[in-house]
Structure formats: structure tokens, C-alpha cells
Amino acid sequence: MTSFWDERYQTEAYVFGEQPNAFLASQADLVRRHKRALAVADGEGRNGVWLAEQGLEVVSIDASAVGLDKARRLAARRHVVIETVLADLAAFEWPEAAFDLVVAIFIQFAGPPLRDSIFRGIKRTLKPGGSLILEGYRPEQLAFGTGGPRQAGNLYTRAMLEEAFADMQIVHLHEHDSAVSEGSGHAGMSALIDLVARKPQ
């Protein structure tokens, strides 16, 4: 899996663009209420760098050294600093109560067992009162074919997210079909689901 992403990111262009995910950017007011963020599977850093531009201390984690190198270069061009961590999320030791914001945008390389482990890790690493911002593709995305995994089991449904985060306060959960323009990797009409959830105090 690591070699796949290293090869995919081995280009001067940013595969998913240099601008933040649109749903994440729409949550700017919420983001700015937080201090320390973890950007999960942040790839080439577009979301982590944007978080740093909002004034947060950011840790950007990914399994691709090539992606993280591009993330550091993007941060330097934008005059912000992010900490990058090279790690396989299947073996990552999620630090307890270390972040007050976790951002997980299109992390759907993970099949159900790994996804469940990542979701548990996210909840572990959030401080009480901390927020999760997540966006992913719904199963209907397979018909659009404009990005994301081809494995139906990797995609998100409302019921699955409600169950996965039943122990958190779901602040926002919205299914929609929207045009996405995020580099060559995500382009065109897409079946999306957005989640904001808060860990209880």
C-alpha cells in the first residue's frame, strides 16, 4: 500500500490539489476554536497546511514519505510549519487525549477492520470536548467513478457512521451529491457524506 501511494505522489503536480477539502474549509469557524490538530492520512498535506494557516499546531500523518515530503514543501511555500509523521495506520500507536481536533478526509483506503481500528484510535486521541471533522464517499460513488476506492466495503453510510460514533455527540451528518474539484484525484460529481462529531467532556 505504501509503495502505491509513493508512486502516485511521485509527480510535481499535487494529485488532490493544493487547496483544502471544501467541507473542511466550510468548517473554518469550528476549526479556529481548536489549538492542536491531527490530520489523518494527510497525503501531500493540503488539509494539514490549511489547518496551520488557521493558526493551529498541526501533526500530519501518512504512510507515504513522498507525500509527506510534498506536504513539507507546500507548508514552506505557504509560510507555515507542520509536523509530519511517517506511519502505517495499521500499526500506529494513537496517543491518548493528545489533540482537540482530528481531521479525516477521504481516508477510505481502509477496509472495515482497519477502519474500525482507525475510528477507535481517533476517539482515543481526541481530548474530551474535542472535535472530529470527517468526509467520505457513499456507496453511490461507485456509479460516479470520480474518485475513491472501488471496494464497496470501504465506503460510508449514514447508519455506519451513526453506529461508529454513537459514543460521541453527532453535531452534523449530511449526505449529498456534489461536484468535487480537488486535483486530478477527485474530480466530478461525487456521492459524499460529511460528519462533525464531538467527544463528550
Secondary structure, DSSP 8 states (H G I E B T S, - for coil): -HHHHHHHH-SSS-TT-SS--HHHHHTHHHHTT-SEEEETT-TTSHHHHHHHHTT-EEEEEES-HHHHHHHHHHHHHTT---EEEE--TTT----TT-EEEEEEES-TTS-HHHHHHHHHHHHHHEEEEEEEEEEEE-TTHHHH-SSS-S-GGGS--HHHHHHHTTTSEEEEEEEEEEEEEETTTEEEEEEEEEEEEE---
